[in-house]
Amino acid sequence: MHERLSTESLSRLPADVEKPIYDRSRLTPGIVHLGLGAFHRAHQAVVTDMAMQASGDLSWGILGVSLRRPATRDALTPQDGLYTLAVRDAGPDGHEREQLRVVGSVLRVLVAEEDPNAVLERIAYPQTRIVSLTVTEKGYCHEPASGHLRWDDPDILHDLENPHRPRSTIGILVHGLALRRERGLPPVTLLSCDNLRGNGDTLRSLVLSFALRVDVSLTDWIDRHCTFPNSMVDRIVPVTLDQDRERIAGKLGVEDAWPVLGEPYLNWVIEDKFAAGRPAWDAQGGATFVGNAAPYERLKLRMVSGPHSTLAYLGAALGLQTMGEAVNTPALRAFVEAMMRLEIAPTLRGIPDVGLEEYRQRFLARVSNPALPHPVKQVAMDGSQKIPQRLLDTIRDRLRAGHDIDRLSLAVAAWLHYLRGENEQGGHYDIQDPLAARLARLLSRAEVAARAAAPSQAAHRRAMVLSRFKPVFGELGESAEFVSSLATHLETLREHGVIRAVEAAT
C-alpha cells in the first residue's frame, strides 16, 4: 500500500469512515495551537472539526505547532493535515469495536525549534483569534507546588534575551503577543487545555510575570485585553503503535502515518470568556461552556487524574505494563475504589453522592477498556508536575478538616517508591521527569539520612527528607501527620511490597 491519506483520497475512503463534509479549500486559520500531540488531535482538534461541520463557519482552522520534534509535521504535511482518529471500546459481547474518523481541522504544522519566528508571526497573524496549548504540565516552566515561573529555567533565561528566537511556551506566547500589540492588532484568547489547577489562571499569571520583565506596558495590554479561560479536558489517549497504524491503514485502504487512538468518552468544559469569538465547540455535544470551570476541574483532577496516577505507580512497582492490568488487579482496584469513596469524594462538596458514585464507576470502566491498552509508563511520567494538583491538594483539604489521609498518603508514597526505578520482579525502568536528576539526588540524600538515624527512626527520617522537597510538596512537609503516614507506607512498600501495602490500607 503506497497511497497516502490526503484531500484527494478522501472521496475513496470506505463509507463507514467519517470524514469532513465541508470544503477544506475554504478553511482559514483562526487558531494557533502549541503542542500538536496525540491528545490535542484526539480531543480539541476533533471538537473543532465537529464545530465547523455543524456550523459551516470555516474560519477556525488550526495552525499546529510542534515545539521540539518535526515528526508530526513530517507525517501530516504530505497528508494535507489530515489524520485518523480511531475510537475503540468493547461491545456487550466483549468483542472490540473501532470507529474511524478522518479529522480535517488541522491546516498546517510548524516546528518552533526550527523556525520560532514563523510561530511568532502566526500568533501575530490578523486572523488568529485563539492561541491554545497542550504542552503538558512540564511545558509551563513553573514550580508545581507554588505555581510560580522558574526564573532559573534555561529556556526562560534564553527567551528573556532572545525575543526573536524563543524556546519556551511562555516566551513564545509573550513575544508573539508583543508583536500583535506592536502591529496594532486586536487581542486574542489564550486557552490552556492542560491538566493544571486553574489552568487559565495559571497561564495568565505566568504570562504576566514574564511580560513584566519584557515591557511593563505590554503587561498592562495583556492584562486588560487578552482572556485566559479555565478549562477541563478529559479523554484517554494512549500512544499509537505500529500495529495500530497497520490496522487503520487496512481499514482505510490508504496509509495514515500519524493516526491517534481514543476512548469513546470525551469531556471538555470551558469558561465562556473569549476576547475575539470562538468556534461552536458546543455543537454535537462536543464541549460545555460555563461561567466557572473550577468545580469541573477539581472533580476531574481528584476523581480521575489522582486515581489514574496512583494505579500507574502501584502497577509499575508490580511490573505491570498496562493500566488495564493495574485496575483489574483485585487488590489495586479495591484500594483505589476505597480511596476515591472515603477520602477523595468527601472533599468534593456540592456534588451529590449518587453523581460521584456514577463518576467513580465510569472511571474504573474507562481504565478497564480492553480495546485500548494504555501503557503504565505513559501515565507515570512527569510525576513531579502532576502529584501536587492530583493528590497533594486533596491531602491539604483533608488535613485542614481534621480528616484521615491514610490512603492518599500511600498514593504519594507509591510515587516516591516508583522513583527508585526497579519493580518487584527485578526489572528496571527509566524515570521520565523534568526533575529526574534532582529527584535522584533527593532519594540518595534520604537514604543517607535513614542510615545515619537509629533503626527505629530510619523510616521517619527518610520520609522527612523526601517530603521537604519544596518544588513538589511546598509546606506540606511540615505536617507531622503527613510525614508520619508517608513514613509508614514507604516502609511497608519497601519491606512487604505493593499488595501488602494496599491491603493494609484498604
Disulfide bonds with the S-S distance in Angstrom:
none
